[in-house]
Amino acid sequence: MAFSGFSISKSNKLLSPTVLPLTFFLTMIVISLLVLNNAKQIHQKNLRLETEVTAEQIKLRLESWVDNRIAILEYLANSEHISPQNNPDVFIEEALKVQGLYPGFQAINWIDPEMVITIVTPEATNLAAKNVNLNKHPDPAVPNALRSAIKDRSICRSPMIHLLQGKPGFATYLPLWNHDGSSGGCLNGVFVMEKVVESCLGPIPLKNRFAMEIVTLSGNVAYQYIPDVSPLPISNTSAFSELGLSNIPEAVSNLKIRIVDKNWEISLLPLAAINRPLLLTGEGWLFIAGLTLASALSLLLRAYLLRILELRESQSNYKLMVDHQVDMLVKVDDQLKLVFVSPSAIKKIGLPKEDILGKKTIEFIHPEDHLKAKKYLQILTENPTEHLALVVRLKNNDSWMWTSWAGSNIFNESGEFVGLVIVGRDITEERELESRLRQGQKLQAVGQLAGGVAHDFNNIIQAILGYLDFVKADLPQESDSYKDLTQAELAAERAASLTRQLLAFSRRQMLQPVVLNLNSITRDLLPMLRRLLGESIDLKFSTQPSLPSVKADQSQIEQILVNLCVNARDSISEETGQISIETSQVTLDEKFCRLNPWAEPGQWICLSLTDSGCGMEEEILTQIFEPFFTTKETGKGTGLGLATVYGIIKQHEGLLHVTSSPGQGSQFQIYLRTVTEVASENGSQPLHEPVVGFEKILLVEDEEMVRNLTCRLLESSGYQVVVAENGVQAYKLWREKNQEFDLVLMDVVMPLMGGRELSKKIKQDSPEMRIIFMSGYDSESFISPVDRSDPSDLLLKPFDRITLLEKVRDLLDR
């Protein structure tokens, strides 16, 4: 009985209302702690993985971002035609254009051989740096880095410093060299670190997810974002170290990041790890022990569910970041087969995910880039410390796109290669912009050469035509000599036409813009165009009613239509074909211009010409505006037709866009700015034989043949002529003759003193003096005055006798 009593008594104690709930509660406490600890470990592991991937992505983006900017600096340094020493205006224009295409630069400057910052771009935000001698920079590391770049003949970067612009950052120095081997100074790229990070990593939602710090190897803070902590921008104290943040398990604080030629260290920490709840204390557990079983279970269940939700939110955020990033993220195994492809990469490639995974990366790369890609992959698989950039063409649906890749290799503890993580970006648009920039520079260089040749050629043609006119005047029109000279005159006029085409291409032709209506101009030209094209080609013209006016040179617009129609006619190999000309008003908005880099926003009149010809391949399409380039047989084309169209449109500050493909014909679209003025209907008045004169004229011309010819033409009509070879001699004669001249006839471009400067000096002495400028080419963009109260006018070379005498008489009688 005692035994039985003892058993019952012991059983009653175990089943009592106090022992059983307490035992159950303590058991649940232990189980909950195990669950919470396991959830914490999973949470930390996922945060760590997310942090590592994000840190690696930041590293790759920053390195690639800076490398791209350094490549741009090298491109500027290697382009001789934009030398800051020889062509400062071109250098400033190109530097500003590059900064527009590649944001993030604080400045692109030129440091002369004396280490003085001579050119700064943009100037408005970098005036503090202009004309500063870097030998006297308060931080000795700056002149040391500059000297090191010149000594090693390679790009060199300064450490983190307080920039002259008053912001923390770093500067890069790329040495320039003259043809004789002497120093040409340095190309100086200036980067504000905060601007670098914000510009490069703007698309990544960092600040609401992570705290970040970038520290130089010397311990200085280069960049820092930690909520509620604001240390000095550049100091010897790391907030991560001071606050103990680098010891949190989820933090990444030893990842090396290469900035130009030196390594820094990046620290990254998820904000969720900083703000994690504190563990419950012993007193807290004693307090919880007094709660009822229902309260304990509900609290534990709630805590567990909260942990699960936090874990799911973390995973969702990580997936959201990977799924919605613009860059392509892929991972390959040790056999270089794709094991992970981000949604952005799948969308770019244009194949189902199952058709991509398991395939080798080389299968999606253009065959011409296989060798380069294989070398790149081989280096990454054999060298753990290598981090290279690769530019290849990648499959994009049924075509190819240019992509830039930065890879990070993965090796296990045994040193064996196990895979790659590669981040890529579509750079097709950037490549197209670079190609257009190079094409524009090439055409500009050819245009300068063409304009220079045309200038000298115009003077020769002027003399030929003038003296032919003199000889013909003394011969009977029915004589063989007169007819021979007429043929020579026609040949000279053809040469003059060729010169005008060269000047049009080089954008140095003298324009006489007026307000025009393209509908009227085209309609009046249609009969001549139909005769030019022949009966086998159907020419159609459609217009938009009430078309706004444009301001342009009528003869040049007519030249465009003729050249495009002739080009279209020659492209139609069939016996019959069709050419359509259309006019319309269009608005090009910002969205359209982003998708079409050739466009500019605004209101435009579009003149479109479409043909049913043979079309052109891409390779030919990139060369059609180059002078003397032609696909026609030898002797059947000068190669100046489309080059002339290009020059005229650019000189009118318009746009020109061409689309074509083999067998599909071509379409030329010309865009001219609209104006509010109404087009005039008045035509030009024909020239007539001018009356003779008696006035005294000062003739200033540096070309002897043109000077003698013009003097003879004027004297034969009764004028008194005093000649001068240049502006200095002319002004001396002007002062000696006590300003007794009635008119001054001068060339625009002359040695010692040009026509503009001479005109200013004469106008200071005699504001009402009548002046005629002679020019067929003007490197300084001379524009004929449109204010008829100004006693000045323009005479274009080559001119004939009647044109000269009519211009002189008109101005003297005005």
Buried (B, 14 or more C-beta within 10 A) or exposed (E): EEEEEEEEEEEEEEEEEEEEEEEEBEEBBEEBBEBBEEBBEBBBEBBBBBBBBBBBBBBBBBBBBBBBBBEBBEBBBEBEBBBBBEBBEBBBEBBBEBBEBBEBBBBBBBBBBEBBBBBBBBBEEBEEBBEBEBEEBEBEBBBBBBBBBBEEEEBBBBBBBEBBBEBBBBBBBBBBEEEEEEBBBBBBBBBBBBBBBBBBBEEBEBEEBBBBBBBBEEEBBBBBBBEEBEBEBBEEEBBBBEBEBBEBEBBBBEBEBBBBBBEBBBBBBBBBBBEBEEEEEEEEEEEBEEEEEEEBBEEBEEBBEEBBEBBEEBBEBBEEBBEEBEBBBBBBBBEBBBEBBBBBBBEBBEBEEEEBBEBEBBEBBBEEBEEBBEEBBEBBBEEEEEBBBBBBBBBBEEEBBBBBBBBBBBBEEEEEBEBBBBBBBBBBBBBEBBEEBEBEBEBBEBBBEBBBBBBEBBBBBBBBBBBBBEEBEEBEEEEEEBEEBEEBBEEBBEBBEBBBBBBBBBBBBBBBBBBBBBBBBBBEBBEEBBEBBEEEBEBEBEBBEEBBBBBBBBEBBBBBBBBBBBBBBBBBEEEEBBBBBBBBEBEBEEEEBEEEBBBEEBEBBBBBBBBBBBBBEEEEBBBBBBBEBBEEEEEEBBBBBBBBBBBBBBBBEBBBBBBBEEEEBBBBBBBBBBBEEEBEEEEEEEEEEBEEBEBBBBBBBBBEBBBBBBBBBBEEBEBBBBBBBBBBBBBEBBEEEEEEBBBBBBBBBBEEBBBBBBBEBBBEEBEEBBBBBBBBBBBEEBEBEEEEEEBBBBBBBBBBBBBBBBBBBEBBEE
